[in-house]
Amino acid sequence: MRSILVTLAVGNRTGSELLALFERVIVASATPRGCSIHHLSAD
């Protein structure tokens, strides 16, 4: 299984709700392709 590391930052005008949306989209896109997603979080 392939694996990728994803980092997303919350910045000016980017709230935590948008960060959660990005995470869901990335996971939904990668899962059918057999990729394992690992992410780092600042919280």
C-alpha positions in Angstrom: 0.0 0.0 0.0 1.3 3.4 -0.9 1.4 6.1 1.8 1.5 9.9 1.7 2.1 12.5 4.3 -0.2 15.5 4.2 0.2 18.7 6.3 -2.5 21.4 6.3 -2.1 24.7 8.1 -4.8 26.9 9.5 -4.0 30.5 8.8 -5.6 33.8 8.1 -9.3 33.3 7.3 -8.9 29.5 7.3 -10.9 28.1 10.2 -10.7 24.6 11.6 -14.0 23.7 9.8 -12.3 24.2 6.5 -9.3 22.2 7.6 -11.7 19.3 8.5 -13.2 19.6 5.0 -9.8 19.4 3.3 -8.9 16.3 5.3 -12.2 14.6 4.3 -11.6 15.4 0.6 -8.0 14.1 0.7 -9.0 10.9 2.4 -12.0 10.3 0.0 -9.8 10.9 -3.0 -6.9 8.6 -1.8 -8.8 5.7 -0.4 -10.1 4.3 -3.7 -6.5 4.5 -5.1 -5.1 2.3 -2.3 -3.2 5.1 -0.5 -2.8 5.3 3.2 -3.0 8.9 4.5 -0.9 10.2 7.4 -1.4 13.7 8.6 0.2 16.1 11.1 -1.9 18.4 13.2 -0.8 21.4 15.1 -3.5 20.8 17.8 
